[in-house]
Amino acid sequence: MSTAAPHPHLTVVPDQPAAPLEGVVVAKTGAVEKTGRPAWLEAAVDHVKANSGYAPLVGRGYRRLGAHWLDRYHDDYPEMIAAARRELREAPASEHKDLKKLVRGHRSDYRRHRLLHAGVTGAWTLAGGAGITAGTITGGLWVDLAAGLGAYLYGIWQGAGDDPQSADTPNTDMRPAPLIIEPAAGPAGEEALLAALVKAGIITAAERPETRIIGGIHPEGPGWTATIELPEGMKAIEATSKAGELASALRKKGMQIEFKPDTSEAGHEGMVTLWVGDNPNPHAGPKVYSQLIHADRWHFWRDGIPLGGDARLSRQTLNLIWSSILIGGLQDYGKTYLARLIAAAAALDPTVRIIVITGKKGPDWAPLKQIAHRYIAGSDPDTIREIFTEMNTVIGDMQERGDELERLFEKEPHRVPEGKITPELADNGMGPVIVFVEELQELLGGAAVTKMPLPDDDSENPRLVSAKPLLVDLFGRFNRAARYVLGMGVYITQRPDSTSVPTELREVCVKRASFRTKSRESSEMVLGDMAVAAGASPHALLESSKGVFVLEEGAEDGHRTLRGDVIDLPDFVKICERGKQLRLAENKLTGDALRLHERQAAADEGRAFVARCLHVMNDLQVDRIRTETLADALHLTVGELKTQMSAAGVPDPSGIGPTDGLQNPRGYKRETLASA
């Protein structure tokens, strides 16, 4: 229902006077006699006087006309452009090209629309102005009065009636409306939020007047947000270290709030951002399957790794170029699924070389055998030594790549403008090299009981020491030496403690991700002290938070709490099969994967050959056949037949009993070929 006040309308009083009411003194008696005007005209004049000559309606009418003109001038284009730009900011990099084209198209249409609208307006204005000017010149005073009266009445007509912007009309203002939150759900306003900051011990009551809510409290996604400027001298990281206390003061779960330093351009060291979700478990919901499942190909460098969504329902991407990542947390909360997203994006880019080192055998990483340059599984001493050999080889390859990059810079510096590998060089033989280290705690445990000489001990009888610190140093050296030549490490561990996550390895992983942990100390083991002090709190995740993790990206990027997309094992197998075909098509299948492919191809060829031999026996309706007879049927010499049989895994010819009138000639039996 409209809340606008009703506006008076002109009424006409009938000629006949109403019967006098007994006991009522009529104030206007004798009005006709005093003025000489009829009663209906007197009533009309009184009505006009009572409503200020309808001047408010005239002003209102022309304001409406101006607003209508402005609305037609914009015609929703600003909203469409803003929506397209929001979609561009939230979309994955692979969609940016089309969305930028959409934004440019909206802007171009908007310019054309404004020109057309302004042209039409100008034409009508010229026509009206010319008519009024001509009437004024030729018609004199009465024409001017008539034109003025017409304009006045037109304004009254436009201003009459209810205002279309009533209470039940949606607000078209693009700015977010101030948030009013029920007391049970959170602060009822800025003062209540300031009170919560005091209760959480973030500020004192005396500092409350110095604390400001910049821009007010407003909705964002399924929750509300505020930017808080702390009192002078207080650092943002001091405030965010009390995220748990603030959640308690707001009567929220820890995972329901995001409390971080403001790293935007408008922020400073004493400014923080707070987001509070409406849902006690803001990451709850059905599985979201990764877009990589249906991607034919992926550009690891340009498109990054699609991870999943945050609590505000926006999609998030990880860019791993120039960095390594450590993934930790309790068992069965999704660490392998997160690493699998990275592996899937790498598998679908044939320029990426993949090396897999896993502390235990199993199906989780087996699909990568089809494309991995090296695949090493286990944690026994022999496997640990094999890992040392492989990692030293990889580090040597990365150092050679650095030498080649230096030579290229000396000859063609324009191809290496920043001294680092470019996307063009990556597409031409210097692609990313990713080492996946799964079950890090098992590998370190195996290394602890493996004895090896120190790397620089060249004596005849070197002293043997535990391989654990040597392995930690080896992984760290790879991260440091390979970073600027596109070497990346992905380390996954399920026991976040000081033995399974050595500080020296964590510190050379620029990015870190932690699933649920049992304590703040365990969170610090994975993410680092500074990240947890800045509000990162995987220890606040719920037992039901499967697939939810805190990603710390370091530097200005800070941390994000995300719910990862899902790639189940059967889908991962198909992704790896597509990755293998991409590498075969571009001659980029190498190492263990190439050797496995060659063995599989030879086995397929052998099976096909044995099937041809069985087909010959079926045609002859026999269950045993002499070597010479089979060779003739296949148009081969006996020597060629034996060679192909041997390659197919068929034993050499043996006695087959009475056949073709011979007592015991040599040849092949059906069951021998069938078993092969």
NORRA-V23350 format. One record per helix or strand of 3 or more residues. SS is the DSSP state (H for helix, E for strand). FROM is the first residue (numbers start at 1). TO is the last residue. Records with the same first field share a line. If there is no record, write none. Layout:
BEGIN
SS = FROM-TO ; FROM-TO
END
This chain:
BEGIN
H = 31-35 ; 39-50 ; 52-74 ; 77-90 ; 93-139 ; 141-159 ; 190-199 ; 205-210 ; 236-240 ; 243-249 ; 254-256 ; 291-294 ; 300-303 ; 335-347 ; 366-370 ; 381-411 ; 413-415 ; 423-426 ; 440-448 ; 467-485 ; 503-506 ; 520-527 ; 529-533 ; 538-540 ; 555-557 ; 569-585 ; 591-620 ; 627-633 ; 638-647 ; 670-675
E = 212-219 ; 223-229 ; 257-261 ; 271-277 ; 305-310 ; 315-318 ; 325-328 ; 353-358 ; 374-377 ; 433-438 ; 451-453 ; 464-466 ; 487-492 ; 511-514 ; 548-552 ; 559-564 ; 624-626 ; 666-669
END
